[in-house]
Amino acid sequence: MNVKNRKCIRKLSLKSLYANRRRNLIAIFAIALTTLLFTSMFTIVLSLNASYETYQFRQVGGYAHGTFKDVSPEQAERIAAHPKVKAAGARKVIGITAEGVFAKIPAEISYMDANCTKWSYATPTIGRMPESGKEVAMDTAALQLLGVTPELGAEVTVSYSITDKDQTAFTVTDTFTLVGYWDYDELMPVHYINISRNYADDIEAQAVKTGLQPFRTDLNVMLASGTNIQGQMEQVDTDLGYTWDSYTDPNSVRIGVNWGYTSSQLESQLDPELMVAIAAFLLLVIFTGYLIIYNIFQISVVGDIRFYGLLKTIGTTPRQLKRIIRQQALLLCLIGIPAGLLLGYGIGAVLVPVVLRSTRLDAGITTISTSPVIFLGSMLFALLTVLLSCSKPGKMAAKVSPVEATKYTDAMQTKKKRRSIRGAKLHQMAFANLGRNKKKTVLVVVSLALSVTLFNALCAFVGGFSMEKYVSTMTCADFIVSTPDYFRYNPADEFITPEQIEEIAANTKSSLSGTGYAVRKPVYLWMTEDALRQDYARYESAEQLDSHMSRMEHRGDMVMGDTRIEALDNSLFDKLQVFDGDISPMLEPNNNAIAIAVSLDDYGNLPNPEYYPKVGDPITATYADDVKYIDSRTGELRTEDTPEEYFQEKLYGARDVAYTVCALVELPYSMSYRYGGIGYETVLSVDTAQRDSGGAAIPMLYLFDTADEADETEAEQYLSKLTAGEFSPLMYESKATARSEFAQYRQMFLLIGGILCAIIGLVGLLNFFNAMMTGILSRRREFAVLQAVGMTNRQLKTMLIYEGLFYAMSSVAVAFILSLAVGPLAGKMLGSMFWFFEYRFTILPVLLTIPVFLLLGWLIPCMMYDNAAKCSVVEQLRDAQ
C-alpha cells in the first residue's frame, strides 16, 4: 500500500532540526567551511590564472584568441561570418621603426579597426582613434621618446620603414596630427602607432607602384570558447574550404594561436602525470570536506539515535529515516553553502594579491576572477560532499533497532575480552576506548596525518627546487651583453662591436669571458634528405614537400640545406654540454672540426638521434658570396610571373669546405642565435670560421662570469648604468635576474601550499575536536556510572587526555609512514613535471609537528571535559536516559 507521507516526513525533519538549534549551528559551520574551502580554492586558482593570462596577453600584445594571417577581403568576410567566430578585428601593418629612440622597443605603424584596437590594449583613454588622413594615436611613452607633449592636436613626426612583416621597401617620414593617446604598458612588446585606414591604403598604393605585393591583412578573432583554440580555428578553415599549412597556396589561410591563453598551453603540455596530479588534488579536497561534514552528521545521528529508534517503533521505514537526515542536510545547505560562497570568495580575493606580490606578475595586473565556475563548481562540490557525508550516518540510523537505540554508546561490536585481575590502568582504558569505534578513530587519525603529510610534501617540494638547475638553464653566464636586435631575435648586419667589448672588459672583473660570433655570409650544409624533410614537414604538406625537395640541389642522397653557424672564442667551449664525442679537436690550430648543436629535453635526453649525423662523419659546408633565385626553366633570374615550382637557388662565388663532426653538443640557448630554422645549427672555433667564411664572422654577444659576489655586484651596477636610457645601444641579461625570478617562483608555491596545508590542518583539528566531542556526548551515561563507582574527575579527565595524546601520536606515526611511502613516488612525479626539481627526502617537518600535536592532544580533551562536566553525576545519569 502506497501511503502519501512525504509531507509528514518533511514536517518531522523540520521539527527535529528546530529542536537541535545549537547542533545545527555546528553543522552549518561545517558546511560553510567546506564550501569556503572549495570557493577559496577555485577563486585563487582561477584568479591566478586570469592574472597570469593578463600578464601573458600584455607580453603578446593582445588578448584575441587567435589570428587568421594574410587574408583577402573575401576571406576575412567569410571567416567573420562563421558561427564559431564571435567577433573579428582586422589589422594591417604598413611599417616599423626600430632605430634611434625605438631601438630597444620598436614601434609598429598599422591600421586597426575598433575590435582589434580594443583587444590590443590600444584604445585611447584621451581622444579617439584615427578616422581619416594623417591622424594618429599612440601611447604616451612613444610620444615622450619623440619629444612630443601628449596633447590632442599636437604635430607628431615619425620616420619608419615600409614593411608588412614579409617585405620591406623604402623609408617614409610623415607628420601626423595626434587625435588620441593612452598610457604605455611596460609589458607590451612594441609601441603601437595607429593610423587611419585611408592613410594605410595610400601608403600601400605607393608601395605597390615600387614593385611590392599588397600589404597583408591579419584577422584577429574571438571564438565562442577559449578552449581548444587551435582545433576551432582549423575547423573554421576546413568548413570554408581553406588549408592552413602552406605559405604559398592562395587557398591557404594560416592560423596563429594566442599562447597567452592557459588552455592553449595546457593542450600542448597535458600529459598523464599532470592529469593524475590534478585528479588527486581534487579528490583530496573532496575527501577533506567529507571528513568535516561526516563527523558532524555522525554526532547528529548519535545524539538523536533514541529518537530514530522511537520513530521505527511507530512504523517509520529505514528509507524514510534516510530521507529525514538527507532533508535536514539539504536545509542546512541552504544557509551554509551561500555563507561559504561569500566568505570563500572574499578570502580568495584577499589572498590573490598577497600571492601575486611574491611573483613577477605583480605589475598592476591583479585580476580577481568572477567566473561562474567558481560559484557553480563550489556549490556542486559542496553539495556532493554533503550528500556523501550524510549517507553513512543515514544508513546507521536506518539499521539500528529500537532496543539497540536505547543503549547506544558509540561502540562497535568487538570480540569478548578476558577479565583482568590486575585492575584497569587509565592509559589502558584510553587505548581500549579508541578501539571501540575503529572507523571513527581511523578517520580522525587520517585527517590529522593528512595535513602533516601534505606539510612534509610541501617542504620537500619547495626544498627540491634547484636554483642551480633553474639559473643554469635560464642563462649560462653571470652576464650576457649585446644589442636589442640580438635579444629581440632579429638578424642584423652588426651587433655588439669589438670596441664596446673592450670597454666592458676594462670596467669589469671576470673569471671567464668570451665572445660569440655570427657568420654573416650565405652558408649551406649538406645533409640527408630524410633529415631535411623532417624540418620542412612542420611547414609543408606532403605534396608541397615532394615538390620542394625536387627543386633542391642534390649530391647523391645528400641535399643542400640551410644552416646557422656560430663561432666561439676558445674560452667559451667550456659552456657547451657534450652529449657525444669530444670538442678538443676544435681547439687545435688550423682544424676542420665542427660540432653539431642538438636539442636535448629538460632531462638531458636526445629525443631524435636519427636526425643528426654521427660523431666522425664527414660533412660539407658550402660558403657563397651571394645567392639569388632563378627560373629553373631558363636559367635567368626569376620574375614576378615565375611559378613557385620553378624557383631555384643559384650561388655566386661558392666554395666547399670539408669538416669532420667531432661532437654533438648542447649549445645553451642564452648564448645561441636564440631563434631556430631549417637545417642544423653548428659550432666552429672563431679562427676556423673566419678562415672559411673570409672574415665574415662578426661579434654577436659578449659574456663573462665573475669570481665572487662583490665583483658580480660591481659588474651589475656598471652594466645597469651603461645600458640605461632609450638611446643606449646595448642591453644585458644577468644571473641576478634569473635568481630573483626563481625566488619569486618558489615563494609563490610556498605561499599557496602553506594556505592549502593550513586549511587541511584546520580540518584535521576540527575532526579531532569532533571526535572528542562525539566520544564524550555518546558516553555521558558511561562516564556518570564510572564516577558513581569511584572514578574521580581527575582520573576521568586524565583518561580523556590519554585518548587525545594517542590520537595525536598515532597521527604523527601515520604521517611518518605515509611520508616514507608517498614521498619518493611524489618526488618522481614532480621531477617529471618540473625540470628544475630534485627530490630530497626529508622527515624533519613531521618531527617538528610532534610538540604541536602533543599540546593539542592535551589541551582539546581538557577543554571538552571541563565544558561537559559542569553537571552533577545524578544530572548526567538523568540526561542520559
C-alpha angles and dihedrals in degrees: 000000000000110000119194099227104138090109091052092048090049091051092048090050092051095045092048090048092049091050092060103048095148093053090045090060089057091048092048089049090052093049091045090049092051091048089046089054092053095040096047090046093050092043093051095044096045093041092050088048092049091048091047091049091049089051090050093045091055090050091048092046101244148017103240110133092237148326133249101211130222098356128176120231090258093050091047091052093049094046093048090053094052114115093234092057110083096181138353135204128190128217130184118190112205102170151356136213116203102156136084111004090004095052094109099036113023126216125227120210109210148141115246127182121223096273095047091047091053095046092047095055088244102120110129114245088195119041126347144283120283112272107174145000121355097344118139140187125193144150124283094245091058090049091052091049088054090049094247123138110229100252129135110253095026118143114245122191116201130180115199143159117249105243140136098195092267102057137022128204133159136341122258129197116195137166116227137188114241110233100163144009143176138194115280118248110219092210093060114108094219143016110253114221105186122200136183122274097243092051089053090049091050092052091046090053090052091050093049090053089059091055102269123135118249111279118265121251118210120204115213114201141194111210131207090260137020093223125091091009093167092052094047093051092047088050090053090052091047094048091051094046097252131130123216106201104076133081094195108035107102088213092057120098107189119213135214124196120213102243089198089083111092091216092060090051094046093050090061096040103036109123134168093261092056091046090051091049093051092046092048091050093051091047089050092053092047091048090049092055090044091056092055099047097036092062092046092054091043088057089049093052092045090052093049099036093112090049090054090048091055090049090054091052090060093049107272108154125226089247091056091049090053089049091052091054092043092050091050090051092050092048090052088049090060088067103027100048098051090046090050092047093054096043093043093050091048093049091046092049090052095046097047095070089045091054093044092051087067093055139062088252090079095102102119092286101108105146121188106205119230094186114152086228088075094059101031093044094046092047093049094045092048092047091048090049092050093050091048091047096051096044094077096047087046091056090047092053091046094051101046115097123224091251094049090047093062093059100032111144103168091258124134124221110276136175117275110264130211119254117253122227094195096071129246121294119209094234090048091051090048092050091048090051090059089058094053092081106021095176093057091046092050092049093051094045092047094048092051093042091049093062091048092046091051091048090052091047091049092052091047091047097050092038089053093061104113111213089188093057093043096048095042090053095046094048133003098207140039089247135013118187129189142120128295089256090064095048090045091052093243120149109233140178090234136022126167113353128228089244092056090048091052091050092051092046091051093053100043136058114231136182091196130011140163148146132254116212134207118214105230099195133088107270132168134191124214109233137163117282091234091058093047091048089057089058097047093041088077091064108026139054120243092261093048090047093053090049091048093049091050091058095050124095113260135196105189106301092342124097129199105246135178120263142181115223119197119190122207137197110246091251092064097058087086087069092064120094108220111219096176135356131013130289096200093097088064090061093058119097118260092009127163095203122131132186123214114221110226131195111239123189123242090277099051097260126135107230098194111026092163090068094065131066117251126253109272094028117133114238130185128218122196117208119196136187093217141356129210135173117243135185105258090211096058105018088232127121111283120256133204088269095055110112115236093242089066096051112120131173118238119196122211120204092005123174132173127233121194117219136178120225104238099173149359107230140177108236108206110247091228092063098037131086086275093222132078134218145153119323135013126325109221140188129219134173111260093244092054092046093050091048096049098038095046094247095312095133109109128186110268103172142358121215135178143173126218128224099230145358094270092057090044092052091048092050091047091054093046095049092044090058093041094054098037118121134035093269096057109113093211139069131182144198125211140188089240089069091050091048091052091051090049093050091050091047092050093046091052092056091045092052096045092043091047091054091050092048091048092052093047090043089054088051090053092051091048090052090049089050091047093048093053092044092048091050093050096044095047093045100045093115091045091052090047091052091049090051090046091057094049112283109139126224089248092054092047091048091048090052091053090048089053088052090052092048091049089052091049098047092042088054092051091048092050090046089052092052093044091050091051092049102037099035099076093041093049089044091055092049093046090047089057091049099043115040092198093055120107114184115231117182114234135170098171095103090057091051091048091058093058096085090046093051093046089054092049091045089058101036102048097051090048092053093045095048095045088055094046097043097063091101125075123252091255092051091048091051091048092048091049093058 
